[in-house]
Amino acid sequence: MSKICIKCGLEKDISMFYKHSQMADGHLNKCIECCKADSREHGKTEKAKLYNKNRPNKAERNEKNKQRLQKLKIENPEKYYAQKTKARQNYRKNHSEKAKAHNLFNDAVRAGKIIKPDYCWLCDKKYEPEAHHPHKNIRLIRSYYQNNQVGNVLNNTQ
């Protein structure tokens, strides 16, 4: 038994068509090769569409997420805190250098080895800095404090 593909127009054996229970003859109208080609083509464009779908609405998505988490915190506190803990663990796992820098900095502040300045030396903002530059790593923080005669505080903590 043979069938004509609606996409390429070629007559092919019925075994060259995917099975589809809702079709009259029990097989799809496009051949397997055309289905795969369509899938590849659709996948390329659809992935880009899905990725960019909500990008312009970042503030709106953040607000919806914040409301969802507030509702979850009230309705199911255990699930909320478990979710928050897992997210924190994943973040620390994926950003280990940043987490290490924060730990080193905060440990030295707590120990009194470092006094936090009232401005950020990288971006010169007037507020209490907290090692808030994610693209900078431990060496940068270490070099700042060494250059400012704080000593080898961060070197000694490792």
N, C-alpha and C positions, 0 to 999 in steps of 0.2 A: 504494500500500500504506500502511496506517495502523497505529498501535499506541497502546495506552492507557498513559499514564504512571502508575506506581505511587505517585507522590508527590502529584500534583495531581488524578489521576483523569480527566483530559481525553484524548480521542482526538485524536491529532495525526498528521500525515504522518511517515513513517519518516525523512525528511530532518531532522526536528526533534529527533532523538536522536543522541547520539554513537555512533560505531562502537566495537564491542567484540567482538573475535574469539572470546572464550570464551562468548558468549551464543548461544543456539540460532539466533536470527534475525540475528546479527551486529551487533546494536545494544544499547546499554544500556537498562535498564528505566525510567530516569528521563529526562525530556526535558531539553533543554539549559538552559532557563530554571530548572528546579528544581535542576539540578546546580550552576549558577552561584550560586543563592540559598543552597544548602547549603554551598558552598565559602566564600562570604562569611561566613556564620554560624559555620561551623567555624573559619575563619581567625581571627576575633576571639577566640573562647574558647581556641583551641589556642595562639595566640601568648602569651596570658597564662599558660597552663599551662606552656608551655615556658620562658618567662622565669622563672617562679617555681619551676620544677621542682627545681633544686638550690640555691636560695638558702639554705635552712636548713643545708645541709651544707657550708658554706664551708670550715671547718677540714679536713673530710675531703677535699674537692676539692684544697685546697692541699697536703695531705700526699701524695695520689696524684700530683699534678703534680711535687712535689719528688722522689718516688721515680722517676717516669718520666724526669726530667731527669738524675738520678744514673746511671740505667741507660744512658741515651743517651750520657752523658759517657764512660762506660767502653767501651761497644760501638762508638761511632762519634764520636770526638772532633771531627772536622772538621765534621760535621753539627751537633753540639752548639754549637760556637763560632760557626758561621754563623748558626744560629737565634738565639743569644744576641745577636749583633751586630745582626741585623735587628730584634729586639725592642727593643734599646736605641735604634736609629735611629728606629723608629716612635714610641717614647715621647718622645724629644726633639723630634720633629716635631709630635706632638700636644700637648705641654706646653712650648711654646717659652718662655713667660714664666717658668715655674718653672726651666727649664734655664738661662736667662739669669741669673736671680737666683743660682742655685748657682754658676755660673761667675764672676760678679762677686765674690761673697763669697769663694770659694776662691782666686781670683787675688789679691785684696787681702790675704788671710791669708798666702799664700805670699810675697808681696812685703814682708810685715812692716808693712803699713799699718794692719792691723786685728789686734787681739789678741782671740782668742775668749774670751768670759767663761765661767765655770763653771756658768752657769745660763741658761735660756731666759727672756728678758724678757717674752715674751708669755704663756707658760703657767706660768712660774716653776718649772720642773722643774730639779732639780739634776743636770745632766749636760752634756756638751759639746754645745752647740747646733750645728746644721748647716744652718740655713735650712730647717727641717723642717715648716713650715706651708704646705701646698700651696695654701690659699685666699688666702694673702698674696702680694703681688707685689713687684716691684723697688722701687716707690716706698716701700713700708713698710720694707724693709730700709735703703734710702737714708735715710729720715727718722730711723730709729733711730740710725744712726751719726752723722748730722749733729747730732742733738739731744744726743748724748753727746760732743760736741767731738772727734770723730775727724776731722772735716774733710770736705772734698768728695771723699773718696777714690773713692766709687762714681760720683759725677758725672763725675770726670775719666777714668774707665776706659772710658767709651763713646765 
